[in-house]
Amino acid sequence: MNHITADSPATGKVTVTPDRARVTPGVPTDLTAAWSGVPTNALSGAWIEYANEAGSFLTLN
């Protein structure tokens, strides 16, 4: 599996918009993740971390 981070252009890049969303606890918020430069012949993953150190793991199959 490839590990993609915002600062690892050699293995691809993932971005999230908006990069600083205003949120209200308990209210869903729409975010968009975009991938570029990711190998298409292997599984890839990215960790999106929030201010409270919680996060989401995204996979690209």
C-alpha positions in Angstrom: 0.0 0.0 0.0 1.2 3.5 -0.8 0.9 6.1 1.9 0.0 9.5 0.5 0.5 12.7 2.5 0.1 16.3 1.5 3.9 16.8 1.5 5.0 13.6 -0.4 4.8 14.5 -4.1 7.0 11.6 -5.0 4.2 9.1 -4.2 1.2 11.3 -5.1 -0.8 14.0 -3.4 -4.1 14.3 -1.6 -5.8 17.6 -1.0 -9.0 18.4 1.0 -11.2 21.4 0.3 -12.0 23.6 2.0 -8.7 23.4 3.9 -10.2 25.1 6.9 -13.9 24.4 7.3 -16.1 26.1 9.9 -17.9 23.3 11.7 -20.5 22.8 14.4 -20.3 19.7 16.6 -23.0 17.2 15.7 -23.7 18.9 12.3 -22.4 17.1 9.1 -19.9 19.0 7.0 -19.1 18.4 3.4 -15.4 18.1 2.4 -13.9 17.1 -0.9 -10.8 15.0 -1.2 -8.8 14.9 -4.4 -6.0 12.6 -5.5 -3.2 13.2 -8.0 -0.1 11.4 -9.1 -1.2 8.2 -7.3 -0.2 4.8 -8.9 -3.2 3.1 -10.3 -1.8 -0.4 -10.0 -1.7 -0.5 -6.2 -3.8 0.3 -3.2 -3.2 3.7 -1.8 -4.2 5.4 1.4 -4.2 8.8 3.1 -4.9 9.9 6.6 -6.9 13.2 6.9 -6.3 14.6 10.4 -8.6 17.0 12.2 -7.6 19.6 14.8 -8.5 17.3 17.7 -6.1 14.6 16.3 -9.1 12.4 15.2 -9.2 11.7 11.5 -10.4 9.6 8.6 -8.4 7.1 6.5 -9.2 7.3 2.8 -8.4 4.5 0.4 -8.1 4.4 -3.4 -8.5 1.0 -4.9 
